[in-house]
């Protein structure tokens, strides 16, 4: 039997996984771009356009709504068409939405148009996320899934560099040249639209073609019965209440923190910020922060695979929460030295990468079993809802108490993560690599 063949029910099936090195990196890079543009780049854009922190966080929180509805959108992907079709279609919509942002940027009603196109991007991004996940699970042979976990995560996080660091740096340079905001960002959105267009054409050519289609309408009787089975199976899972509390509460401090950090770094000193230029923000948050986040995820994943989550859980929670006090220090002493700011960002993002590893390892572990793909979608929807609730009025809170008290409050709220982790029944085998016999 050839290595490129797989046996399903005694029938040799030719594997289409051979070209994974061509499409896997770019597909996961594209998967991360909508998140980065919606929740980081757009915040910088709105800040440069003159919006207040409260308006920015309230507006961008709405972009998470399609990700809360991800389980329902997942049924749309499963019920109609195939995964490759949805991936190419949503990437086209993403490219057109960015082009729309570029076209309407200089108009009088730029804000209303921006919200409309960004909400369209969020919906397309949620559909794209589901289609990519299901395509990978269908195409990847079991022996390859774990090997390429780190590669997928790395390219997923590199989207911060491509979707935030480079565009914000380019926008900052153009602002210096043009002495205006909107035309500079107009060029950046055209650049991102061109990038998504190239990726869309590339994926249309290289992605493996679907032969089988589900063609199961969403409101069919079979789907309704399946939905009841999923709900019943989820409720019957052991400790499901503790798991729900963990998924909802663990990232509340992090959700508050990451919504304000870009604004704190770029706000002028008169507002209590560090007054970084867009170019410096791209270096600190988009480059140093990105690579330290990737390093933290890699270290956390390796430790969990070797020893299991239970051994490292509390250290991971400490790594997630304790570095937040570094930003208390930055906000109180108005540090202007870029090397110190970079060090604080490196330490905080490295700890965040480790802490997020604990969260997503347990999310994957507690959603195993029957209907695991859909229950995982439910878990990510709970995560999105948690981030929405924690970030909805965060900007107004920061404006009321100032950056100093806000970061102190977030650092102290780290106790919420400890309490949530304390109720989770972590077992020795959670996340641990199972050696082949």
VENMOWO-V47300 format. One record per pair of residues at least 6 apart in sequence whose C-alpha atoms are under 7 Angstrom apart, sorted by the first residue. I is the first residue (numbers start at 1). J is the second residue. D is the distance in whole Angstrom. If there is no record, write none. Layout:
I&J&D, I&J&D
//
This chain:
4&14&6, 4&15&5, 5&12&6, 5&13&5, 5&14&4, 5&15&5, 6&12&6, 6&13&5, 6&14&6, 6&15&6, 7&13&6, 16&139&7, 16&208&7, 17&139&6, 17&140&6, 23&203&7, 23&206&6, 23&207&6, 25&152&7, 25&155&6, 28&152&6, 28&155&6, 28&156&5, 29&155&5, 29&156&5, 29&158&7, 29&159&5, 31&128&7, 31&129&6, 31&156&7, 32&156&5, 32&157&7, 32&159&5, 33&159&5, 33&163&6, 34&121&7, 34&122&7, 34&125&6, 36&159&7, 36&160&6, 36&163&6, 36&164&7, 37&163&6, 37&164&7, 38&63&7, 38&118&7, 39&60&7, 40&164&7, 41&164&5, 43&56&6, 46&56&7, 48&181&7, 49&181&7, 53&395&5, 53&396&7, 54&393&7, 54&394&7, 54&395&4, 54&396&4, 57&259&7, 57&391&6, 57&392&6, 57&393&7, 57&394&7, 57&395&5, 58&392&5, 58&393&6, 61&388&5, 61&391&7, 61&392&6, 63&119&6, 63&122&6, 64&384&6, 64&388&7, 66&122&6, 66&123&5, 66&126&6, 67&126&5, 67&381&6, 67&384&6, 68&381&4, 68&382&7, 68&384&5, 68&385&6, 69&381&7, 70&126&6, 70&377&6, 70&381&6, 71&374&7, 71&377&5, 71&378&6, 73&127&6, 74&127&7, 74&130&6, 75&218&6, 76&218&7, 77&83&7, 77&86&7, 77&131&7, 78&214&6, 79&214&6, 79&215&5, 79&216&4, 79&217&5, 79&218&6, 80&214&7, 80&215&5, 80&216&7, 80&217&7, 81&213&6, 81&215&7, 82&210&6, 82&213&6, 83&131&5, 83&135&6, 84&207&7, 84&209&7, 84&210&7, 86&128&7, 86&131&6, 87&128&5, 87&131&6, 87&132&7, 88&200&6, 88&203&7, 88&204&6, 90&124&5, 90&125&7, 90&127&7, 90&128&6, 91&196&7, 91&200&6, 92&197&7, 92&200&6, 93&124&7, 94&121&5, 94&124&7, 94&196&7, 95&193&4, 95&196&5, 95&197&6, 96&193&7, 97&117&5, 97&120&7, 97&121&6, 98&189&6, 98&190&7, 98&192&7, 98&193&5, 99&189&6, 99&190&6, 99&193&6, 100&117&7, 101&114&6, 101&117&7, 101&189&7, 102&186&4, 102&187&7, 102&189&5, 102&190&6, 104&110&6, 104&113&7, 105&182&6, 105&186&6, 106&182&6, 106&183&7, 150&298&7, 154&294&6, 157&290&7, 157&294&7, 158&290&7, 160&286&6, 160&290&6, 161&286&5, 161&287&6, 161&290&7, 164&282&7, 164&286&6, 165&282&4, 165&283&7, 165&286&4, 165&287&6, 166&282&7, 167&188&6, 168&278&6, 168&279&7, 168&282&6, 169&278&6, 169&279&4, 169&282&5, 171&184&6, 171&185&6, 171&188&6, 172&277&7, 172&278&5, 172&279&6, 174&184&5, 175&181&6, 175&184&6, 178&184&7, 230&371&7, 242&423&6, 242&424&6, 243&424&6, 245&420&7, 246&420&5, 246&421&6, 246&424&7, 247&382&7, 247&383&6, 248&382&6, 248&383&6, 248&386&5, 249&386&7, 249&416&7, 249&417&7, 249&420&6, 250&416&7, 250&417&4, 250&420&6, 251&417&7, 252&386&6, 252&387&7, 252&390&6, 253&410&6, 253&413&6, 253&414&6, 255&387&5, 255&390&6, 255&391&6, 256&390&6, 256&391&5, 256&394&6, 257&410&7, 259&391&6, 264&273&5, 264&274&6, 265&273&6, 265&274&5, 265&275&6, 265&276&6, 265&281&7, 266&273&6, 266&274&6, 266&275&5, 266&276&5, 266&277&6, 266&281&7, 267&273&4, 267&274&6, 267&275&5, 268&274&6, 268&275&4, 269&275&6, 272&403&6, 274&334&6, 274&336&7, 284&342&6, 284&345&7, 288&342&7, 288&346&6, 289&345&6, 289&346&6, 289&349&6, 292&346&6, 292&349&6, 292&350&5, 293&349&5, 293&350&5, 293&352&7, 293&353&5, 294&353&7, 295&350&6, 296&350&4, 296&351&6, 296&353&4, 296&354&5, 297&353&4, 297&354&5, 297&357&6, 299&354&7, 300&354&5, 300&357&6, 301&357&6, 304&431&6, 304&432&6, 305&431&6, 305&432&4, 305&433&5, 306&432&6, 306&433&6, 307&432&6, 308&428&6, 308&429&6, 308&430&6, 308&431&5, 308&432&4, 309&358&7, 309&428&7, 309&430&6, 309&431&6, 310&426&6, 310&427&6, 310&428&6, 313&358&7, 316&354&6, 316&355&5, 316&358&7, 317&355&6, 317&417&7, 317&418&7, 319&351&4, 319&352&7, 319&354&7, 319&355&6, 320&351&5, 320&352&5, 320&354&7, 320&355&5, 321&411&7, 321&414&5, 323&347&7, 323&348&5, 323&351&7, 324&348&7, 324&411&5, 325&411&6, 326&344&6, 327&407&6, 328&404&6, 328&407&5, 328&408&6, 331&403&6, 331&404&5, 332&404&6, 361&431&6, 363&379&7, 364&376&7, 365&430&6, 365&431&7, 367&375&6, 367&376&6, 398&406&6
//
